[in-house]
């Protein structure tokens, strides 16, 4: 009996072409050349890949000889179950049959790292590895590097040396891109360039220590698999395990992963990769968009390319904006997304006065849509960087709109924000040992033991700031300690005005902030927002009280019990929103400096990734899309009560072609406008006459 075609009936033309590419082999089996499926946003990528797996099984390919590589365990499980369900329906199976045994037989479906670990254990003795090696998670790997830092004396230098997390990030980027350490430092960690020799010493010791202890870290799973595949006999032996290799999200692969695949399938036989170059947004994780752009040319003849452009998610006006944005990208697989959902409201570009007005606009629209029966959970607010939602979170809390946030801590829970608030809280109440304990440990050499001893001395001196001078801090902390005592003395003076206190705290905190947090420049925006907020309150006590009256668990914090709320809004960075969708999406800060990010302007490649990031944000919307561009951004390094500001430049991505697909509107908020003065028109005052009377 010939194989059924029922599993193809629900597919559109390009999907069917992708699923059936190749030819059956008698008496059973299926062969094909290399295939690239370019799947635009919302075009049914997962369904197509699952249907291809089902098509192979239906034609007699043994499930255990199909290798499926994904980027999350959840994606692998979903792919297996979808393929099983398609086979079950296509063959009309009920109790027994091929579909019933598919899941236990499809054992080679998983993430790159999981599959790598299995292969390394299998070939461990040939690779001179202990087959009982232990896999380190990121935290353990960072701790091991930290102990080596201490051991080699680099933690006690008189200059700022990279902390453990940055050291691990440098090591990981170097491994996954196969770039030199010097190139990695120059391109991704320029402030660490001067430490190349010391970092080399740390990493060499790190590798030796792992080998001594039979440890492999997350990156080793790819590195060792890659090294194994560079030996032709191993590559051929591994390759013979599998008839077909399928890869999801190929645009997110790094150089190691791409070279592993090419070593397994140098001729491309049975190799299928799926992805969208327009959604390649993870270069900071060493992903290389060139892997998908250059895939067809690795083979002779070139790989087959099938483009999926029929969109099942968004209305056509939303897709028109996304199409216009990507039409101006210089290097890409050209595709024009078409919606099966038809027409809808025109996306808008909303101009607002400043960040406060932006927060007011977003909240008003969210509540308006909620009253129109669009639940909060079907609405989302997206942003380039986690700190961009700071003022919005405060406004949402004030209006009692519950929310969850993905891609960074909520504003008041971020460690650096808590640090700064702890200083103010300690100054506001010198009996607050909890705040004092946190503040004291910010200084070098002041661990928990010294911090407790200082607090005991403080209590013994009647909690007098002057009494703290009796405590002798560690030598490393002496400079910061003396400055802290001066700061506390100033903050606790009864005559000291509230204005400018946050600035004083930031001045003391700045060197500690830069020492404690790697990539601190991405966090400084939170402290800017905190300083701006402080100017809206008359006293320190009111400022601290307003920020703490609504604790996180009262606003549907996901670590608590969000189901106690009837509904909640989603706040997310664009990176964390990839793969998600909502009926209504609002994108914040669509101005130069955010889209594109200011740090991306140093290279054309990074600028194009920013374009793709905005494209991902746009294509999360099913029905309604609003892009918000604030006009003014406050300058925080200024005199108290100053109104200094800069104007935000229109995003370079908002070209004439893109603007034609948008409805441009203006939102002024509740500020006083000319229209608001209309009621006062009846009162006439001759100001010119009064001016003459002065002389």
C-alpha positions, 0 to 999 in steps of 0.5 A, a space after each residue: 500500500 502506498 504511503 498516505 498523503 493525508 498529512 499534507 492536506 492542511 499544508 499550503 503550497 510552499 509548506 508541502 514542497 518543504 515537507 515532501 522535498 526528496 524521494 522515497 526509497 524502495 522498499 522503504 526509506 526516504 532520501 534528499 539533498 540539503 534543504 533550507 526552509 526560510 520560515 518568515 515570522 508566523 508562517 508555521 515553521 514548527 508545524 512544517 518541521 514536524 510534518 517533515 519528520 512525520 513524512 519521513 516516518 510514514 515513508 519508512 525511515 526509522 525514528 531512531 535514525 532521525 537526529 533533531 537538534 533544537 535550542 530548548 528541551 521544550 521545543 524538542 519535546 513539542 516537535 516529537 509530540 507533533 510529529 507523532 500526532 501527525 503520523 497517528 492521524 495520517 495512518 488512522 491509528 488508534 491503539 497500535 501502530 507506528 505512532 504508538 512507538 515513535 516517542 520512545 524510538 525518537 531518542 535523538 531529539 534534543 538540544 545541541 548541548 544535550 546531544 553533544 553530551 550523549 555523544 561525548 559519553 559514548 566516545 569518551 574513551 576514544 577521546 581520552 575523556 573520563 566517561 563519568 565526567 560531570 557537567 558544570 552549570 554556568 554558576 559552578 563554572 563562574 565559581 571555579 573561575 573565581 577561585 582561580 582568579 583568587 589563587 592567581 592573585 588577580 582579585 587583589 590588583 590595584 586596578 579593575 580586573 574582570 569579575 568571574 561572570 565577565 571572565 566566563 562570558 569572554 571564555 564562552 564567546 571565544 570558544 563559540 566563535 572560534 575567534 582569537 582572544 584578542 579579537 574577542 576582547 577588541 570586539 565584545 569586551 574592549 575595556 578588558 583588552 589590557 588584560 589579555 595575558 592575565 585572562 589567558 593564564 586564568 583560562 589555561 588554568 581553568 581548562 587544566 583544572 576541569 581536566 584534572 577533576 573530570 569536569 566539562 562546562 556548557 561550552 565544552 560540550 560543543 567544543 569537544 564535539 566539534 573537535 571530534 568531528 574534525 577527525 574524518 573517521 569520527 565524523 563518518 562514524 557519527 554520521 552513520 548513526 543517522 539517515 536524516 538530520 533536522 535543525 530548528 532555529 538555524 539562524 541562532 547557531 554559532 560557528 561551532 554548531 554550523 561546523 559540526 553539522 557540515 562535518 556530519 553531512 559534508 554533501 548535505 544528504 538528509 540535512 534539513 535546516 529551518 530558520 529566518 534570517 530576519 529573526 537573527 538577534 543573538 550575536 551577543 551569544 555568538 550566534 552567526 547570521 552568516 550560517 543561514 545566509 551562506 548555507 546553500 553555497 556550502 554544497 554542490 549543487 546548491 541546497 534547495 531553498 523553500 521560503 514560507 511567507 504565508 503568515 497565520 499570526 498577524 493582520 496584513 497592516 501589521 505585516 505591511 510595516 514589517 515588510 517595509 522595514 525589512 525591504 531595506 535590509 541589504 543582505 537577506 532572503 527576500 520574502 513578502 509576508 502575506 496574511 491569511 487573517 486579512 485586514 485590520 487596524 493600521 499600526 500607529 507611530 505615537 509621538 509623546 513628550 517624554 518618558 513620563 508621558 509615554 508611560 501615561 499613554 501606554 497605561 491609558 491604552 491598556 485600560 481602554 483595551 481592557 474595557 473593550 474586553 481585551 484581557 491584559 494577558 493578551 496585551 504586551 509592552 516590549 522594549 529594547 533594554 530591561 531598564 526602558 520599562 522603569 517609569 512604566 512599572 511605577 505608573 502601572 503599580 500606581 494604577 493597580 495594573 498587575 504585570 509580569 516582566 520577562 528579560 531582566 528583574 523588575 525595576 525595584 528588585 534589581 540589585 543595583 537599585 536595591 543598593 542605592 535605596 539601601 543607603 537612603 533607607 539606612 540614612 533615613 533610619 539608622 536602626 535599619 540594620 538590614 539596609 546597613 548590612 547590605 551597604 557595608 558589604 558593597 565595599 571591598 573586603 567587607 564580607 558578612 563577618 566584617 559587616 556584622 562586626 561594624 554593625 555591633 560597634 555601631 550599636 554599641 556607640 549608640 548608633 551614632 555615625 561619629 561612633 562608627 569611626 571607632 571601627 577599623 575596616 579592612 585596608 581594602 575598604 578604608 577609602 570607601 569607608 571614610 567616604 561612607 561616613 562623610 556621606 552618612 554624616 551629610 545625609 543625617 544632618 537635620 538641616 540637609 535638604 532632600 534635593 540632591 541627596 540621590 546625587 550625593 549617594 551616586 557619587 559615593 556609589 559610582 566606583 563600587 557600582 562599576 566594580 560590582 557589576 559587569 556591563 555596568 553601562 547597561 544598568 546605569 539607566 536604572 539609576 538615572 530613572 531613580 534620580 528622576 523619580 526622587 525629584 517628584 517627592 518632597 522628602 526622602 521619607 515620602 520617596 522611600 515610602 511611595 516606592 515600598 507601599 506596593 511590594 512586588 507580591 501585590 502586583 502579580 509577581 511571578 515568584 509569588 502566586 500570580 493566579 491570585 490576580 484575575 489577569 496580568 499584563 506582559 512586559 518583556 524585552 524583545 529578545 525574551 519575546 521571540 516566539 511569543 505573540 499577543 493581540 496588542 503590542 506596544 513597543 517603547 522608545 522607538 528612537 535612535 539610541 534604543 532602536 537602534 541601540 547606541 552601542 550598535 552604531 560602530 558596525 553595519 552588522 550590528 545595525 542590521 541586527 537592530 533592524 531585525 530586532 525591531 522586526 521581531 518586536 513588530 511581528 509579535 502583534 496579531 491585531 494591533 501595533 503601536 510604536 512610541 517615540 518620546 521627544 525628550 529625554 531628561 539629562 540627570 547629571 545636572 543641578 537640582 531642579 534643573 529641567 535640562 533635556 535632550 531631544 530624541 532623534 527619530 529612529 533611522 528605521 522609520 524611513 518614508 517607506 515604513 512611515 507610509 504603512 503607519 498612522 502617525 499620531 500625537 499624545 500630549 497626556 494630562 499636561 496643560 495645553 492651549 485647549 485647556 485654557 479655553 475656559 479662561 478666555 472670558 477673563 481679560 487682562 490688559 498686560 500691555 497697559 500694566 507693562 507701560 505703567 511700570 515706567 
